[in-house]
């Protein structure tokens, strides 16, 4: 396999992992399902390789472990829309992306934002994509304050 094929596979795996992580966060948030139980069920029903499963679990568990900090960041930049007032898909997309921006510096921030916008549009609406883009762009401008 050549280098570009490996990069495509890697970005495809990471995209699937982000989607799986979002599903996990949603189940924990809305269904109040424990993360490990949600993860066990999800990996049985979503075809994703071992690297993708590991990355998805890292994203979801890391987001959960840092939820208070992440929600405070969201509240600061989503003016008038604290996390508890946001639609669940938007809230969890923002949480996931902010976690990745803070704790996965190897991923370019532009990629994180772009993936988050696409997830918001897929799981909610085009307007959600615009909202997520605006909030994450504002977070990015002030990211150094949180690192």
N, C-alpha and C positions, 0 to 999 in steps of 0.2 A: 504494500500500500504506500503510495507516495505521500509527501508532506501535506499537500492540500487536502487529500482525502482524509488524513488523520485529523486535520483541523476541522473539517466539516463534521466528521463523526463526533469530535469533542464538543463542538458548539451545539450540535443536534442533541447530544446526550445531556449537556448542561441545560438546554432549553426544556427538554422533557423533565429534567430534575427540578427546575424551577416550577413547572406546572404541577408536578407531584407535591412539592413543598407547599404550594398555594392551596392545593386540595387538603393537605394535612392541617394547615393552619385554619382553614375554613371549618373543618370538622371539629377541631378543638374549640374554636371560637363559638360556633353556632350549636353544634350537637353536644358540646361539652364532653367529647370523647377523649380519653387519655391518648396522648401522642403515640405511644408505643402500640396501642391497640389499633389506632387509625392507620399507622404505618404498616403493620402486619397485614391488615385487610387490603390496603391500597396496592402493595407490591404484588399481591396475588392477582390483581385485576388490571395492572398497568404494565405493559411490556417495557422494561427498562433494565439496562445492564447493571452489574454490580457497582461500577463507578458512579453511575447515575443515582442508584439507590443511596449510596453513601453520601453523595453531595446533597441530595434532597433531604435526607435525615439531618445532616449538619445544618442546612439552612433552616429547616423547621424548628429543630431543637434549639439552635442558637437564637433564633427569633424569640422563641418562648422564654428562654433564659434571660433575655435582655428586654422584655416587653415593656417594662415601666420606663426605661430610658428611651426606647423607640417611640412609645406613645407620647412622651413629653416632646420629642422632636416633631412628631406629626402635629400635635396641638399648637406648637409654636408657628409652624409654617402653613398649616391649613386653617388660616384665619377664619373664625366663625364656624368651622367644621371640625370640632374635636373628634377623635376616633369613635367615640360611642354614638355620634350622630351620623357617621358615614355609613353608606351601604357596606355590608360585610365584605363583598369582593374587593372594593376599593381599599378599605381599611387593611385587609390582609395583604394585598398587593403592595401597598405602601410599607407595611411592616417588613415584609420580605425584602424589598429593594433597599430599604434603609439599613437593615441588618447586613446585607451583602456589601453595600457601600462602606460601612464601618469596619467590618470584620473580614472581608475578602479583598484586600487591596490588589491582588493579582488580576482581578476582573476590572477592565476599564469601566469607568463610571458611565460613559455613554452607552455601553452595552447593557449595563444594569437598567438604566432608564428606558432604553428602547424596548427591552424585554418586558419591563413592568407595564409600559404603555400598551403593548400588544396583549398582555394578559388581562389588563383592565378592560380593553375593548372586547376581548373574547368572552369574558365572564360577566360583563355588565353592558357597557355601551361606548360609542365613540366619544360621548361627553365625558365618560369616566376616564378615557384615555387622556383627554385634554387636562382634566383635573389632576390626574396622577403625574402627568408631565410637568405641570406647573408647580406642584408641591415638591417634586423631586429636584427640579431645577433650582428652586429656592434653597433646598437642603444642601445641594451641591455647592452653592456659593458660600455657604457657611460651614462646610464639612470639617474644616481644620479645627473648628471650636470643639469638635466632639472626638477628635483623634488623640 
